[in-house]
């Protein structure tokens, strides 16, 4: 508990000092809602729905782990000036409660998108299922409209247009996966469980059910036997270079290691639609046995 209060005090001091140094140079825009979103897919969602009426700051930079991320003073200052903080929830952002307390922003509204949605064993990766992103879209539109009633119709219109894009993405994923000879996969982590559940992939095994705990030699041997027996063609990883255990399994079984990006990257991965379309194309090519 003492460490927690020290952490909050540190960030509160950082926000105060940073605000004193930069308030004149970087004031929040007066004509737009100031929104902070935790990860890139959610920041993109807010931009799609908010349009020119919002100014969006992304908390977790690309390449960082959302679970272990530590905000910078500049990001804390952004939260202290924001009207809305958009979080995924379901345990993805364990730092969020301390950030909210340290920001000392009485006007801050917090939107936790996972609230009220069915979870798979507290798995937070709901955004990787476009059907959940449709529900996220509605929640973001409602939150923006509540904060800015003058532009509520604009938010609803853009949300409807974006939902239509997500509907097309959903249909395209189903059509693409309908053409693959096998839908069996092994995943390094449980990141793709919501996607698999929605689109009929069979996750035969998860290599590291607990992130950071590599399987023992006996567990690796059992995985080799399982992958061979089930004739699993693809092992999905979310980190590069390929984790050694995934490479060992691939070498022993002939399965192909496929890298799928859950959070985003350079274009075309800088938007959610681009990210998901690239991931699906990579996955489908691998399941078909292509390059």
MOGI-V321205 format. One record per pair of residues at least 24 apart in sequence whose C-alpha atoms are under 8 Angstrom apart, sorted by sequence separation. I is the first residue (numbers start at 1). GAP is how many residues later the second one is. If there is no record, write none. Layout:
# MOGI-V321205
[[I,GAP] [I,GAP]]
This chain:
# MOGI-V321205
[[67,24] [79,24] [80,24] [81,24] [83,24] [84,24] [85,24] [86,24] [87,24] [88,24] [89,24] [90,24] [234,24] [236,24] [238,24] [258,24] [67,25] [70,25] [80,25] [82,25] [83,25] [84,25] [85,25] [86,25] [87,25] [88,25] [89,25] [90,25] [137,25] [174,25] [220,25] [224,25] [228,25] [258,25] [29,26] [66,26] [67,26] [68,26] [69,26] [77,26] [79,26] [82,26] [83,26] [84,26] [85,26] [86,26] [87,26] [88,26] [89,26] [113,26] [137,26] [173,26] [204,26] [223,26] [227,26] [39,27] [66,27] [67,27] [68,27] [76,27] [84,27] [86,27] [38,28] [67,28] [80,28] [204,28] [224,28] [227,28] [258,28] [79,29] [90,29] [111,29] [134,29] [220,29] [224,29] [256,30] [91,31] [214,31] [90,32] [91,32] [92,32] [111,32] [134,32] [90,33] [91,33] [92,33] [133,33] [90,34] [89,35] [131,35] [88,36] [130,36] [131,36] [130,37] [130,39] [131,39] [130,40] [186,41] [36,42] [36,43] [42,44] [42,45] [36,46] [42,46] [186,46] [34,47] [35,47] [38,47] [184,47] [185,47] [188,47] [34,48] [35,48] [36,48] [37,48] [38,48] [39,48] [184,48] [185,48] [186,48] [187,48] [188,48] [189,48] [33,49] [34,49] [35,49] [36,49] [37,49] [38,49] [184,49] [185,49] [186,49] [187,49] [188,49] [189,49] [33,50] [34,50] [35,50] [36,50] [37,50] [38,50] [182,50] [184,50] [185,50] [186,50] [187,50] [188,50] [33,51] [35,51] [182,51] [185,51] [234,52] [28,53] [233,53] [234,53] [233,54] [18,55] [38,55] [18,56] [15,58] [19,58] [188,58] [14,59] [15,59] [18,59] [15,61] [16,61] [11,62] [14,62] [15,62] [83,64] [128,64] [11,65] [15,65] [129,65] [130,65] [125,66] [128,66] [129,66] [123,67] [125,67] [128,67] [123,68] [125,68] [126,68] [125,69] [129,69] [191,71] [120,73] [120,74] [41,86] [11,88] [15,88] [49,88] [8,90] [12,90] [7,91] [8,91] [11,91] [12,91] [49,91] [50,91] [11,92] [12,92] [45,92] [49,92] [8,93] [9,93] [4,94] [8,94] [46,94] [50,94] [53,98] [51,104] [169,104] [180,104] [183,104] [50,105] [182,105] [49,106] [181,106] [182,106] [49,107] [51,107] [166,107] [173,107] [177,107] [180,107] [181,107] [50,108] [169,108] [176,108] [180,108] [49,109] [48,110] [49,110] [48,111] [49,113] [48,114] [33,115] [128,134] [128,148] [62,201] [62,202] [62,203] [41,222] [40,223] [41,223] [39,224] [40,224] [44,227] [45,227] [44,228] [40,230] [41,230] [41,231]]
